[in-house]
Structures are given as structure tokens and as C-alpha cells.
Amino acid sequence: MNKLSTTPQEVLLDSVVKGLDDVKGLDITIIDLRDVVHAISSYFVIAHGTSHTQVEALAHSVEKVCWEALGDKPVSVQGLRNGEWAIIDFFDVVVHVFHEEARTRYGLEELWGDADIRKIETVEA
């Protein structure tokens, strides 16, 4: 078992990315905040969908995959009603799922210029 070399945060990140990818989340980005002073979590994961329905499906998929793979439930889930921006908070990993227009409007990636930002390559089916 190779999990000894992987931190619990990295295992959770892998599950989050899988949940987003399973429902065709777009432009999946991981922002590493561990070296940023006063950051509220260790990682932000950001993705978007092209409809309100997809935003909701992405959030539910992240919850489902993390529960099935790790038995891990988020501390809270906010924003599912409006379908523009859902936040799934796992404490050390906070997932932001946007509707495409809202992601552009809020520009979270630009707020963390001093953090390591990594785009995830996904494979089209």
C-alpha cells in the first residue's frame, strides 16, 4: 500500500478531483495555500460547470466520491440553491464549484498570487 508517502490532504485532493472529473468539471485548479500566511485552509480547489444543474451535480459528485473513497464528509456545503457557486468545505480542502460566468466574475485565482496554482489536466471520454 503506497498511502504512507501520501498525506491525507493529498488523498482528499485526489478524491475531490475525481469527483469533479466524473461529472466533467471544467478548468479544475488546485491552489496550494500551505505557505500563505493567514490562509483559511491548506488548499482551494476550483472548477466550473456550464449550467446550474451541472454545478449542483459537481458538488454532489465531490461529496459522494469523498464519502465512498475515504468515509469523509464535508464540514459544510453552501450555495447549492442558486446554482452559481457551491462551496464544499472539508476544512483543510475547500472546494469552489462555480457556474462559468460566476467564476469569471469572482476571479478567485487572481486573489492568491502568492500561492502555488496548478491546473489539472483531465482526459475527455
N, C-alpha and C positions, 0 to 999 in steps of 0.2 A: 504494500500500500504506500503510495507516494505522498500522502497528505502531510507527512511530517515536515516536508520542506515548503509547504504552502500555509500561509497564515489563514486563520478563519475569515478574515476580511476578504482575502483573495478568493477563497472558496465561495463566499457570498457574492462577490462581484461576478464570478463565472456564472452562477445561477441567475443573477439579475440579467446579465447579457443574454443568456439562453432564453429567458422568459420574454425579453424584448424581441429577440430574433425569431422566436417561434411564431409571433404574430406580425412579422415583417416591420418591426420598428425601424425608422429611418434615422440615419446620421447618429448612430449610437456613439456617445462620447463619455469618457471617464475623466473626471477632474480629480487629481490626487492632491488633497488638501493637508496631508500629514505634516508638511513643513511650513504651512501658512499659520502665522500667529493668530490666535483667537478664532480659528475656523470652528464652525459648529459641528462638523463631522470629519471623518477621515477621507471620505470620498463622496463626490456627487456623480451620479450617472444621469445623463440627459439623452433623451430620444424624442422623436415626434412621430405622429401619425397624420394622415391626411383627412380624417373625419372625426367627428365627436365619438362615433361608435368605435373607431379604431383606438382612440385614446383610452377609452374605458376598457377595451379588450386587452390592450397592452398592460395596463395597471393590474388587471385581474390575472393575466398570464404571469407577471412577475411574482405576485402573491402565491399563485398555485405552484410554480416551479420551485420557489424557495421553500415552501412548505413540504412538497413531495421529496425534494432532494436533501433538505437539511433539517426539516422539522422546525424551521424558523418562520415566525410570524412578524410582520411589521409592528412597530410601536404604535403607529397611526397611519391612516390613509385619509387624505383630504382632497377635495376638489372634484370628485367624480360626477357630481350633479351637473355641472355646466359643460363638461367635455372639452374644456380649453386647456386645463392644466391640472394634472393629478400629481400629488406628492405622496410617495410611499417611503416612510421613514423607518429604517432599520437601525437607527441611532448612529452607528459608525459609517453606514452607507445610506445616503438619501437619494432616492430615485425621483427625477422630474420627468414626467411624460407630458408633452405639450401637443396641442394642435399646431400644425405647421405655422400658421400666422402668428400665434401667440409666442412661439419660440423666437421668431424673428423680432417681435416687439420687445420682449424682455431681455434678450441677449445675455443670458447668464454666463456664457463662456467668456465674454468680454470683462465681466466683473472680477475674474480670477486670473489676471495676467501674470501673477507671481506663482501660479501653480503649474504643475506638470499636466498638460492636457493631451489625451491620447484618443484618437479616433479608432473605432473598432471596424475592421473590415468584415462584412457579412457576405455570405455566399447566397446568391439568388438560386432559387429552386428551379 
